[in-house]
Every structure is written in C-alpha cells, then in structure tokens.
Amino acid sequence: MSEATTALRLFALEDPILAGQLGDRIRPMNLAQLDVMPCATYETISSVPDEALDGDMEHTTDRVQFDVYANDADVARATARRLRAIMLDAYGILPTDVTPQPPVVVITGVSTASGLRDYPPESPVDGGDRWRYRSSFDLLVSFNP
C-alpha cells in the first residue's frame, strides 16, 4: 500500500461517527478472520507517477478501491457513503503510521473514480445464517509522497 492509503485510513478514523461504526476495522486488502461487521478494506488498483521530460515529478495518482462489508445491505451502503464523503474531504498534509519513521504525505486532491456499487450478498460459509453485504467505490488520490 502507498503512503497515501495509510494516511487516508488515519484521516477517516478521525471522524467520530465512522470510528464508532468501524473502529480499527479498516484494513488493507483483506479482512481479518474474526472481524465484526461492519468493516472495510482498501487496496490500490493502479498507481501512475507523473513524469516530465526531465524525470520524475514526485507526484503520483493512485486509484484506490474501498469495500465496506456489513450484515445488512442498508448498513453497508450507509457506511460506504459516509466513508466516501470523508475521503473526498482529504486534502493537505496528512500523517501516516508507516514505521520506523512515520512520513507525512501531501494529498493534492481526491476525486471520484466510480460511484457506489452494491454487490449481491455472499451466502454464509460458516454454517450460520448471517449474509454478508458489500458496497464499493473507487477514488483517485493525487499526492506527493
């Protein structure tokens, strides 16, 4: 994951409503086995560095996909809408939690790459009767690493 996605995760968790809904359950790429719903994942789909004739511009645009999972379709959609709205407000210098020395990332813009997508529910695989619903969206994140 890029520094931008880790910075966006921390930025989202600053929202008290979203932090109350998701806690620390915004994870890169995969859910943890025992994650309680709702929860979310994110992953960088593509990363395009900006270049000029004299080389790297030290500016990149990532396409990032966010997936929100819940046991109820309305909760998945509402949480995804809230997460998307917060992410679209990200701008400026954001800290990251990359170790050993946390760098900062300068977010120069966040824009919509796709609207909200709702997927058919996934049937239970653990012998239970809880279905899992997913809402997804993509954002274009421009940043200086």
Number of C-alpha atoms within 10 A of each C-alpha: 12 15 20 25 20 20 22 22 20 17 18 23 20 12 13 11 14 17 15 10 15 21 14 15 18 23 17 16 15 12 16 12 6 6 12 14 18 21 24 27 19 23 19 20 13 11 15 11 14 13 12 7 6 6 8 11 12 11 16 19 21 22 20 22 19 22 25 26 24 22 18 16 18 13 19 24 21 13 22 26 18 14 23 21 12 17 19 16 13 20 18 14 14 18 18 21 14 13 7 6 8 11 14 18 22 19 22 16 15 19 16 16 13 12 12 16 13 17 12 11 16 12 13 11 9 7 7 8 9 14 15 19 24 25 25 23 21 23 22 21 26 23 22 18 14
